[in-house]
Amino acid sequence: MTRAFNFSAGPAALPAEVLQQAAEEMLDWHGAGMGVMEMSHRGREFMSILAQAQADLRELLAVPDNYRILFMQGGALAENAIIPMNLLGQRPDERRTADYVVTGAWSVKSQKEARRYCDVNIAASTEADKFTRLPAQAEWRLSKDPAYVHVCTNETIHGVEYFWTPDLAAAGLPDVPLVADVSSHILSRPLDVSRFGVIYGGAQKNIGPSGLTLVIVRDDLLDRSLPVCPTAFHWKTVAENDSMYNTPPTYAIYIAGLVFQWLKRRGGLAAMEAQNKAKAELLYGYLDNSGFYRTAVAKDCRSRMNVPFFLHDETLNDVFLAGARERGLLQLKGHKSVGGMRASIYNAMPLEGVTALVDYLREFERSHG
Ligand SMILES: *Cc1c(COP(=O)(O)O)cnc(C)c1O
């Protein structure tokens, strides 16, 4: 068996150690006589898996005590509706406004979905710049009394990442919750959860398998829902039932739990940040110094997780991808809306994978440049 280096944006590569352990435990988890997929979610065994996963995540991210960790379903896209349904009901007699900062394909989708539930104010958008930069907070035009302000802190498709945290108190809105889609860079570095009201993400980028959605929400935001909010997506109900109001995605939670333990063994999020920085510097460093390839995103906000790049001669794209595949460098084709190539280098991508990619970039440049 050979495992290639998989640069998929998501569902993405998982650590080989985690998959190995899951394979060993597939038929019989810790002497239970059954695998995790086959267990009652209310049984002692699975309850211990869930509790351990929550505790490990709380430790890794240093989640404060007044925040709840919810394991949900529906992905980040369902959460785009679940968020307004949970946050717009505080003053049910009014139609509220929510503010969105639009910095790429995913925040475009978020604001579009929210329009079904509220008025949306686009506080800033970089669409005119083809989403190649981030708007500084000084550029934002926030509304007077938004129910919340939404950002996407890593745009997986356009490769734009925040390395600063918006400050709504400084904007004169100290009581307005900041909501962030962190799907594609959560756990890649430490994050100060206390600066946010809600963070959320699908698991399939940097946490575990698809099917699990992580929501971390501050206590005081649990009970602001609109009456139409489905019970299974009502954060307060989910929190009161410890993510077990209905059957949770048990196997995905188990694998995510193994990933959390893997991260702890590797030294936690500070160690992951150092490794992710080294990987990104290696790749961007090569691309910056080459006249054969180019990148489009401004240097101060280019993502350490998703690296879109282009060949100057785009007629070579298919040859480039075929050669990459032959060398075991998989899923490098860029998203269709951006074109070119994209290398996603999440936590599970080792430095050797990025080194192998840079070696191939160099070799391809030499033979086709
Ligand atoms: C992948 C992704 C999504 C979509 O997630 P689903 O789980 O498919 O709903 C949303 N936002 C970001 C930033 C993503 O990377």
The ligand as an SDF file (V2000), in Angstrom:
LIG
                    3D

 15 15  0  0  0  0  0  0  0  0999 V2000
  -16.0840   23.6690    2.9160 C   0  0  0  0  0  0  0  0  0  0  0  0
  -16.5610   24.9680    3.4470 C   0  0  0  0  0  0  0  0  0  0  0  0
  -17.9250   25.2420    3.6040 C   0  0  0  0  0  0  0  0  0  0  0  0
  -18.9860   24.2540    3.2020 C   0  0  0  0  0  0  0  0  0  0  0  0
  -19.1110   23.2810    4.1540 O   0  0  0  0  0  0  0  0  0  0  0  0
  -20.1870   22.1080    4.0330 P   0  0  0  0  0  0  0  0  0  0  0  0
  -19.7840   21.2100    5.1480 O   0  0  0  0  0  0  0  0  0  0  0  0
  -20.0570   21.4990    2.6730 O   0  0  0  0  0  0  0  0  0  0  0  0
  -21.5360   22.7020    4.2470 O   0  0  0  0  0  0  0  0  0  0  0  0
  -18.2990   26.4610    4.1250 C   0  0  0  0  0  0  0  0  0  0  0  0
  -17.3770   27.3710    4.4830 N   0  0  0  0  0  0  0  0  0  0  0  0
  -16.0540   27.1440    4.3570 C   0  0  0  0  0  0  0  0  0  0  0  0
  -15.0730   28.1980    4.7790 C   0  0  0  0  0  0  0  0  0  0  0  0
  -15.6120   25.9310    3.8360 C   0  0  0  0  0  0  0  0  0  0  0  0
  -14.2960   25.6940    3.7130 O   0  0  0  0  0  0  0  0  0  0  0  0
  1  2  1  0
  2  3  1  0
  2 14  2  0
  3  4  1  0
  3 10  2  0
  4  5  1  0
  5  6  1  0
  6  7  2  0
  6  8  1  0
  6  9  1  0
 10 11  1  0
 11 12  2  0
 12 13  1  0
 12 14  1  0
 14 15  1  0
M  END
$$$$
